[in-house]
Amino acid sequence: MMAKKKNITQNDIISFYMDYVLEHNQQPKSVYSFAKHNNFDESKFYEFYSSFEVVEKHIFKAFHDNTLLALHKSKEYPDFEPRNKLLSYYFTFFENLTANRSYVVYTLHKNKNSMKSLEVLKELKSSFTHYIADLGIDLLDVKQEQLEKIQNRGLKETAWLQLLLTIKFWLDDTSTSFEKTDIFIEKSVNTSFDVLDVSPVKSLIDFGKFIFKQKAQSN
C-alpha cells in the first residue's frame, strides 16, 4: 500500500479539487472519496476547509490574491494612478481566469442560477471591493459622514457590478486570445473613470464658492 501524502497544503487541495471536477465533470461524492482519490488523510482536508462549497469560494478569492501578488512584484505599479492600477488589475485578473478557463466556465455554468453564482463569488466580492476602497479613487468631498458612506458604498457596488459584467463578457467571448475582452476592459474602465472624474464638478463648486464670496464682499 502506498504511503499517504503528509505535507498537504491549501494550494494542493485547490489543485486536486480543480483537477477532479474537470476530469469527472462533477464534484467529488464525499471528502472521504476525494482524499482517497488523491492519497491523503481526510483529516487534512478539514484542517483548511469545512466543505467543497468553501473550497469553491476560496478558489475565486485565490484568483484575486494571485493577481495582487503579481501586481506588487512590479516596481511601477505602486506609482500608478488609480485608473491605471485598476486597468492593470483587470488585465492580470483575466489572465488568471483564462489560465483556468475550463474550471471557471464549469463552475459558473454549473451554477446557472445567478444567486448560486453570486454565492460562489462571495469571497472574491469581499476582497475586490476592499481593493477598490483602498485604491484612493478621487470622489467628491461631501463633508458629511452619511453622504460619504453612501458614496463609498455606491462606488464599491458599481465597481463589483462592472467586474461581474466583464466576467460575463469574457465567458461569452469567442475572439482569438480573448482580444474583445481586452477592448471591453479598456473601454469600460476608462469610461467609468471618465464618469467619476470629479475635477470639473469640483471646479464648478469652487467657482460657485468664489462667486458667493465675491457677492458677500460687495454687499
HELIX and SHEET records of a PDB file:
HELIX    1   1 GLN A   10  HIS A   24  1                                  15    
HELIX    2   2 VAL A   31  HIS A   37  1                                   7    
HELIX    3   3 GLU A   42  PHE A   48  1                                   7    
HELIX    4   4 PHE A   52  HIS A   72  1                                  21    
HELIX    5   5 TYR A   77  ASP A   79  5                                   3    
HELIX    6   6 PRO A   82  ALA A   99  1                                  18    
HELIX    7   7 ARG A  101  LYS A  110  1                                  10    
HELIX    8   8 SER A  114  VAL A  120  1                                   7    
HELIX    9   9 LYS A  122  ALA A  133  1                                  12    
HELIX   10  10 GLU A  145  ASP A  172  1                                  28    
HELIX   11  11 THR A  176  PHE A  178  5                                   3    
HELIX   12  12 GLU A  179  LEU A  196  1                                  18    
HELIX   13  13 SER A  199  SER A  218  1                                  20    
END                                                                             
